[in-house]
Amino acid sequence: MPKEKDSTYQKEPINKVYDYCRKKYTSSQEVVPCFEETESNLSQAGLNKTMIKMLELKQKMTVCDFGAGCGLTANTFAKFGCKVTAYDPKAKSLMIAKKYAKKLSVSVDY
């Protein structure tokens, strides 16, 4: 992986970018219910990676994440090099998503 100051990992496969981002959220590969005392769960890592791979994303694509929860998927897309807009009805989940976007040095329009 590139140095932390780099905002995207455009030379890495999306699944490796996801693994990097997930480690910033949690060390667990399993479902994490009510992540950081929100109403949002972090899904099982294997399921997320399968879904992300099926999307066949390319860098610089524009992506919208509806039901973004705590932002793991949206922040992964941004770290990969996509332009991302994300929505969630829960204010606390969006607060957590923004916190992790900052930790990951990515820009997502929440």
N, C-alpha and C positions, 0 to 999 in steps of 0.2 A: 504494500500500500504506500502511497505517496506521503510526504510529510504532512503533519496535522494542519499546517496553515493553508494547504490546498483546499479549496472549497468543493471540488468534485473529484471523482475517481473515474474519469472517462476512459481510462485504459484497462479498467478491471471489469470482469463480467458482473452483471447485475446481482447474481447470487452472492458473490464475494462482498459486494458493497452492502447488501442486506446483512450479511453476517457481521460485518464491521459495525454497522449502525445498531443492530440488535444488542451487541455487547455493550454499547453505551447505555442502553436501557436496562438490560438485565443479563445475568449469566445463565438463566434458565432457558431451555429449548422448548419447554412445555407451556401450556396456557398459563398466563399470569392474570388471575381475576382481579378486578377492581384496582388496576394499576395505579399506584401512588394515590390511593383513596379516591379515585374517580369512579364513575360508572362504566368506564371503558376497560375491556380486557385486551391483553396482548395475546394474539392467537398463537397457536403452536407454530414454531419456526418452520417445520417441514411443510406445513400447509401454505404458509405465506410464500415460501420459496417456490413452490410448485405454481401458485397463482401468478407470481411475478414473472416467472420464466415464460408462462403461456402468453403473456401480453406482448412479447417480442419488442420491448421498448428499445428505442435508439436515443442516443444523446441528442439534446436540443428539441426533442418532442415536447409538445404542450400536453400536460396531463391534469385531470381534475379528479380528486379523491373525495367522493361523497361519503360521509360517515367516517371521517378520518380518525376519530377517537384521539388517542394520545400522539398521533402523528408518525408512528414508526414507518408505515408504508410511504406516506407523502415525503417524509424526510429522506428515506432511502432513494426515492425517485430523484429528488433534488441533488442528493450526493452523487448519484449516477450521472447527472448532467441534464436532467429534464427541467423544463419550466413548469412549476407546480402551483395549482390553486387547490386548497383543501377546505372542506366544510364539515362542521359537526355541530349539532344543536346544544351540546353541553359545554358551557363556558369553562368549567374546570379542566375538561379534557383538552380544550384548545390552549389553555394556559400551559399545560404540561407539554403539549406539542411544540409550542413556541420556545419553551425552555430547552427542549432537546434539539430544536433547529439551531439554536444559538450554540449549544455544546458541539454540534456537528459542523458548525460554520456554513450553514446552508440558508438559502432564502426561499421561503414558501409563503405564498399569499394566503394566510389563514383568516 
